[in-house]
Amino acid sequence: MPIDKAINPAPDGGILVIAEEAPEMPDVEIVIDDEGGAVVEIGESEAEEVDFYANLAEVVDPDELGRIALDVSAMFEADKG
């Protein structure tokens, strides 16, 4: 089915192009071991050594904790029904 007109035409009747900056690509490091395997590291290591029995709520970013709480709450409500 042919399209007669654009849904959202540009104001001058031309083509509207929205350019976004390409996101910065993280550094990638590939280390090949003697057995033929490989370890791929993407980006800088931001991992912090945390005790296995540590309280994760004190370590995880508050924004991430909020997202986790919303996800768990939504899944709980969906299962409750």
C-alpha positions as a LaTeX table, in Angstrom:
\begin{tabular}{lrrr}
\hline
Residue & $x$ (\AA) & $y$ (\AA) & $z$ (\AA) \\
\hline
Met1 & 0.00 & 0.00 & 0.00 \\
Pro2 & 1.60 & 3.31 & $-1.03$ \\
Ile3 & 1.88 & 6.15 & 1.46 \\
Asp4 & 0.30 & 9.40 & 0.27 \\
Lys5 & 2.02 & 11.72 & 2.73 \\
Ala6 & 4.35 & 11.61 & 5.68 \\
Ile7 & 2.80 & 11.37 & 9.12 \\
Asn8 & 5.02 & 14.10 & 10.57 \\
Pro9 & 6.39 & 16.18 & 7.67 \\
Ala10 & 9.16 & 18.69 & 8.31 \\
Pro11 & 7.91 & 22.32 & 8.49 \\
Asp12 & 9.35 & 23.25 & 5.07 \\
Gly13 & 8.10 & 20.05 & 3.45 \\
Gly14 & 11.62 & 18.62 & 3.32 \\
Ile15 & 13.14 & 15.77 & 5.24 \\
Leu16 & 13.75 & 16.29 & 8.94 \\
Val17 & 17.00 & 14.72 & 10.10 \\
Ile18 & 17.79 & 14.51 & 13.79 \\
Ala19 & 21.44 & 13.82 & 14.40 \\
Glu20 & 22.58 & 12.32 & 17.66 \\
Glu21 & 26.14 & 12.03 & 18.80 \\
Ala22 & 27.39 & 8.49 & 18.68 \\
Pro23 & 27.99 & 7.15 & 22.17 \\
Glu24 & 31.61 & 6.84 & 23.19 \\
Met25 & 32.81 & 3.28 & 22.72 \\
Pro26 & 34.40 & 1.66 & 25.76 \\
Asp27 & 37.94 & 0.36 & 25.68 \\
Val28 & 38.11 & $-3.35$ & 24.85 \\
Glu29 & 41.00 & $-5.57$ & 25.94 \\
Ile30 & 41.32 & $-9.18$ & 24.80 \\
Val31 & 43.83 & $-11.46$ & 26.50 \\
Ile32 & 44.43 & $-14.90$ & 24.95 \\
Asp33 & 45.71 & $-17.54$ & 27.36 \\
Asp34 & 48.05 & $-20.47$ & 26.65 \\
Glu35 & 45.16 & $-22.94$ & 26.31 \\
Gly36 & 43.50 & $-20.99$ & 23.48 \\
Gly37 & 40.83 & $-19.34$ & 25.63 \\
Ala38 & 40.31 & $-15.62$ & 25.81 \\
Val39 & 39.36 & $-13.08$ & 28.46 \\
Val40 & 37.54 & $-10.01$ & 27.16 \\
Glu41 & 37.46 & $-6.90$ & 29.33 \\
Ile42 & 35.13 & $-4.12$ & 28.23 \\
Gly43 & 35.56 & $-0.68$ & 29.74 \\
Glu44 & 37.40 & 0.15 & 32.88 \\
Ser45 & 37.06 & $-2.12$ & 35.85 \\
Glu46 & 34.91 & $-0.34$ & 38.41 \\
Ala47 & 34.35 & $-3.41$ & 40.53 \\
Glu48 & 35.03 & $-2.90$ & 44.19 \\
Glu49 & 36.20 & $-5.78$ & 46.33 \\
Val50 & 33.33 & $-6.51$ & 48.69 \\
Asp51 & 33.19 & $-9.10$ & 51.44 \\
Phe52 & 30.98 & $-12.04$ & 50.46 \\
Tyr53 & 28.73 & $-11.47$ & 53.50 \\
Ala54 & 28.53 & $-7.68$ & 53.08 \\
Asn55 & 25.19 & $-5.87$ & 53.01 \\
Leu56 & 24.71 & $-5.14$ & 49.30 \\
Ala57 & 22.31 & $-2.28$ & 50.07 \\
Glu58 & 25.31 & $-0.39$ & 51.45 \\
Val59 & 27.42 & $-1.07$ & 48.33 \\
Val60 & 25.01 & $-0.81$ & 45.35 \\
Asp61 & 24.28 & 2.61 & 43.85 \\
Pro62 & 21.02 & 4.10 & 45.27 \\
Asp63 & 19.59 & 4.63 & 41.76 \\
Glu64 & 20.18 & 0.95 & 40.96 \\
Leu65 & 18.56 & $-0.04$ & 44.27 \\
Gly66 & 15.50 & 1.99 & 43.29 \\
Arg67 & 15.26 & 0.21 & 39.92 \\
Ile68 & 15.61 & $-3.17$ & 41.63 \\
Ala69 & 12.89 & $-2.26$ & 44.14 \\
Leu70 & 10.50 & $-1.22$ & 41.36 \\
Asp71 & 11.18 & $-4.42$ & 39.40 \\
Val72 & 10.69 & $-6.67$ & 42.43 \\
Ser73 & 7.55 & $-4.81$ & 43.48 \\
Ala74 & 6.07 & $-5.11$ & 39.98 \\
Met75 & 6.87 & $-8.83$ & 39.81 \\
Phe76 & 5.34 & $-9.36$ & 43.26 \\
Glu77 & 2.13 & $-7.57$ & 42.27 \\
Ala78 & 1.94 & $-9.57$ & 39.03 \\
Asp79 & 2.31 & $-12.87$ & 40.91 \\
Lys80 & $-0.16$ & $-11.86$ & 43.61 \\
Gly81 & $-3.07$ & $-11.51$ & 41.16 \\
\hline
\end{tabular}
